[in-house]
Amino acid sequence: MNRTLRVLVFTALFFIFTGGYTWASDGKVITIRNGNLEIWKGSSWEKIGQGSSVSLGDRVRTDKTAVAVIKLSEIGSFTLGPDTEMEVGKDKKEFKANLNRGSAWLNSKLPKGSKAYISTSLATAGIRGTKFSVIMDEKGMDICTCIGEVDVILKDGKTLQAPTGKFVSLKGEEVVPDNAQSSLLILKRVGEGKNKRYDFCFDCHIVGGRGEIKRDWD
C-alpha cells in the first residue's frame, strides 16, 4: 500500500470512528498533596496524578486526606479539600459544576460574557467575583467569598449576596439566613479550633492574607 493510499485509509477510518472530531484537554491536575485524587472512568474510579488531564464533564474525587488543585482553561483553578467529590461543568460559556460533597475553592479566570456556578443539593453559587469557597457536608452548605461577589441562589428562587469578606451558611432547606455574615466569625472559630470545616483553606491560603493563595499553590 503506497503512502498516499495509507493516508486516505487512515483519514477515512478517523472520520468513521470519531465522527471527525478532535479532542483537547480542558485542564490538568496542578498538584496533589497528602493523599490521592481519582477520576471516574465509565464504571470505576481510577487514580490520577500531577499533570493528568481533566476535561469538561469529568467527575473527580479526593480521599480523606488529599488536597488537590485542578486548573481548567477559561474557568480558573479549583482547590479541592479532603473527601470531596465534584462533577466538572460541561459548558465553558455557562460553566455549572456540581459539588456532591466536600469543599472547593475557586479562583476564577472567566472570559468576558462567561458565567460559572457551583451547585449542591441546597443551593447554587453564581460567580460575580473571583475567589470563593463552597463547602457541602452533613452540617449543610457554606459559601465564603474571599474576593468579589457571589450570588447564592436558593431552591425557592431567593437570592442572597455574599460580597468580599462575607459568608452564607445554610443548615438545610428550612433554615435560611436573612443575609451574609462577616467571615471574621469563621476566622475566629478556626483560630480557636472550633471549626474544622475550613482547615483546608489554610493549607493553601496565607493566613490573614485576604484570600491570597500561597505562591506554590497558584
C-alpha positions as CSV (number, residue, x, y, z in Angstrom):
1,M,0.0,0.0,0.0
2,N,1.6,3.3,-1.1
3,R,1.9,6.3,1.2
4,T,-1.0,8.3,-0.4
5,L,-3.4,5.4,-0.1
6,R,-2.4,4.8,3.6
7,V,-3.1,8.4,4.4
8,L,-6.5,8.2,2.7
9,V,-7.4,5.0,4.6
10,F,-6.3,6.4,7.9
11,T,-8.4,9.6,7.3
12,A,-11.5,7.6,6.4
13,L,-11.1,5.4,9.5
14,F,-10.7,8.5,11.6
15,F,-13.9,10.0,10.4
16,I,-15.8,6.7,10.7
17,F,-14.8,6.1,14.3
18,T,-14.7,9.6,15.7
19,G,-17.2,11.5,13.6
20,G,-14.5,13.9,12.5
21,Y,-14.0,15.5,15.9
22,T,-10.7,16.1,17.7
23,W,-10.3,16.4,21.5
24,A,-8.1,18.6,23.5
25,S,-7.7,18.6,27.3
26,D,-9.7,21.3,29.0
27,G,-7.4,21.3,32.0
28,K,-5.0,19.4,34.2
29,V,-4.0,18.5,37.7
30,I,-1.5,21.0,39.1
31,T,-0.7,19.4,42.4
32,I,-1.9,16.7,44.9
33,R,-0.9,16.8,48.5
34,N,-1.3,14.3,51.4
35,G,-3.4,11.7,49.6
36,N,-5.0,10.6,46.3
37,L,-7.1,12.1,43.5
38,E,-9.3,9.9,41.4
39,I,-11.4,10.3,38.2
40,W,-14.5,8.3,37.2
41,K,-13.9,6.3,34.1
42,G,-17.1,4.7,32.9
43,S,-17.6,2.1,35.6
44,S,-14.8,2.6,38.2
45,W,-12.6,5.2,39.9
46,E,-9.0,5.5,38.6
47,K,-6.1,7.2,40.4
48,I,-4.6,10.2,38.6
49,G,-1.5,12.3,39.3
50,Q,0.1,15.6,38.8
51,G,-0.1,16.6,35.2
52,S,-3.0,14.3,34.4
53,S,-5.7,15.7,32.0
54,V,-9.1,16.8,33.3
55,S,-11.9,17.5,30.8
56,L,-15.3,19.2,30.9
57,G,-17.9,16.8,32.3
58,D,-15.4,14.7,34.3
59,R,-16.1,13.5,37.8
60,V,-13.3,13.7,40.3
61,R,-12.8,13.0,44.0
62,T,-10.2,13.3,46.7
63,D,-9.6,10.8,49.5
64,K,-10.0,11.7,53.2
65,T,-6.6,13.3,53.4
66,A,-5.9,14.8,50.0
67,V,-5.9,18.4,48.8
68,A,-5.7,18.8,45.0
69,V,-5.5,21.7,42.6
70,I,-7.1,21.4,39.1
71,K,-6.7,24.2,36.6
72,L,-9.3,24.5,33.8
73,S,-8.8,26.5,30.7
74,E,-11.0,29.7,30.6
75,I,-12.6,28.7,34.0
76,G,-9.9,29.0,36.7
77,S,-8.2,26.9,39.4
78,F,-10.2,24.7,41.7
79,T,-8.7,23.6,45.1
80,L,-10.5,20.5,46.3
81,G,-10.3,19.7,50.0
82,P,-10.3,16.2,51.6
83,D,-13.2,13.8,50.9
84,T,-14.5,15.9,48.1
85,E,-16.4,14.7,45.0
86,M,-17.2,17.2,42.2
87,E,-18.6,16.9,38.7
88,V,-16.9,19.3,36.3
89,G,-19.2,21.5,34.3
90,K,-19.7,20.8,30.6
91,D,-20.0,24.2,29.0
92,K,-17.3,26.9,29.2
93,K,-19.7,29.7,28.4
94,E,-22.1,28.7,31.3
95,F,-20.0,26.5,33.5
96,K,-22.0,24.5,36.1
97,A,-20.1,22.3,38.5
98,N,-21.9,20.0,40.9
99,L,-20.3,19.6,44.4
100,N,-21.7,16.3,45.6
101,R,-19.8,16.6,48.9
102,G,-16.7,18.2,50.4
103,S,-15.1,21.6,49.8
104,A,-13.9,23.5,46.8
105,W,-12.2,26.9,46.5
106,L,-12.3,28.5,43.1
107,N,-10.0,31.2,41.7
108,S,-12.0,32.0,38.6
109,K,-10.5,33.3,35.3
110,L,-13.6,33.7,33.2
111,P,-13.6,35.5,29.8
112,K,-15.9,38.4,29.4
113,G,-19.5,37.2,28.9
114,S,-19.0,33.8,30.5
115,K,-20.8,32.6,33.7
116,A,-20.0,30.0,36.3
117,Y,-21.9,28.2,39.0
118,I,-21.2,25.6,41.7
119,S,-24.3,23.7,42.8
120,T,-25.1,21.5,45.7
121,S,-28.4,19.9,46.9
122,L,-29.2,23.0,48.9
123,A,-28.3,25.9,46.6
124,T,-26.3,27.3,43.7
125,A,-23.4,29.7,44.0
126,G,-23.2,32.0,41.0
127,I,-20.0,33.8,40.4
128,R,-19.8,37.6,40.2
129,G,-16.3,37.5,41.8
130,T,-13.1,35.8,41.6
131,K,-12.2,33.8,44.7
132,F,-14.6,31.9,46.9
133,S,-15.2,28.6,48.7
134,V,-18.1,26.2,48.8
135,I,-18.4,23.6,51.5
136,M,-21.0,20.8,51.5
137,D,-21.3,18.2,54.2
138,E,-23.8,16.7,56.7
139,K,-23.9,20.0,58.5
140,G,-25.1,21.9,55.5
141,M,-23.6,24.3,52.9
142,D,-21.3,27.3,53.4
143,I,-20.3,29.8,50.7
144,C,-17.5,32.1,51.7
145,T,-16.2,34.9,49.4
146,C,-12.6,35.9,49.6
147,I,-12.6,38.5,46.8
148,G,-15.5,39.6,44.6
149,E,-19.2,38.8,44.9
150,V,-21.2,35.5,44.8
151,D,-25.0,35.1,44.3
152,V,-26.3,32.3,46.5
153,I,-29.4,31.1,44.7
154,L,-31.7,29.0,46.9
155,K,-34.1,26.3,45.8
156,D,-37.1,28.5,46.2
157,G,-35.5,31.1,43.9
158,K,-34.5,33.6,46.7
159,T,-31.0,35.0,46.2
160,L,-28.5,36.1,48.8
161,Q,-25.4,38.2,48.0
162,A,-22.1,37.2,49.6
163,P,-19.6,40.0,48.8
164,T,-15.9,40.2,49.7
165,G,-15.3,39.1,53.3
166,K,-18.8,37.6,53.8
167,F,-20.2,34.1,54.0
168,V,-23.6,32.4,53.8
169,S,-24.3,29.3,55.9
170,L,-27.2,27.0,55.1
171,K,-28.1,24.4,57.6
172,G,-30.9,22.9,55.5
173,E,-33.7,23.9,53.2
174,E,-35.8,25.1,56.2
175,V,-33.0,27.2,57.9
176,V,-32.2,30.2,55.7
177,P,-30.4,33.3,56.9
178,D,-31.6,36.8,56.0
179,N,-28.2,37.9,54.8
180,A,-24.5,37.1,54.6
181,Q,-22.3,37.3,57.7
182,S,-18.8,38.5,58.3
183,S,-16.1,35.9,57.6
184,L,-14.3,37.1,60.7
185,L,-16.6,34.7,62.5
186,I,-15.1,31.8,60.6
187,L,-11.5,33.0,61.2
188,K,-12.2,33.3,64.9
189,R,-13.7,29.8,65.1
190,V,-10.8,28.3,63.0
191,G,-8.3,30.0,65.2
192,E,-10.0,28.6,68.3
193,G,-10.0,25.1,66.8
194,K,-13.8,25.1,66.8
195,N,-14.4,24.9,63.0
196,K,-12.5,22.1,61.2
197,R,-14.6,22.6,58.0
198,Y,-12.3,25.4,56.9
199,D,-9.0,23.8,57.7
200,F,-8.3,23.0,54.1
201,C,-8.4,26.7,53.2
202,F,-5.3,27.4,55.3
203,D,-3.4,24.5,53.6
204,C,-3.2,26.8,50.6
205,H,-4.2,30.3,51.8
206,I,-2.0,32.8,53.5
207,V,-3.4,33.2,57.0
208,G,-4.7,36.8,57.2
209,G,-3.9,37.3,53.6
210,R,-7.4,38.4,52.5
211,G,-7.9,35.4,50.3
212,E,-4.4,35.5,48.9
213,I,-3.1,32.0,47.9
214,K,0.4,30.7,48.7
215,R,2.6,31.0,45.7
216,D,3.4,27.3,45.3
217,W,-0.4,26.6,45.0
218,D,-1.3,29.1,42.3
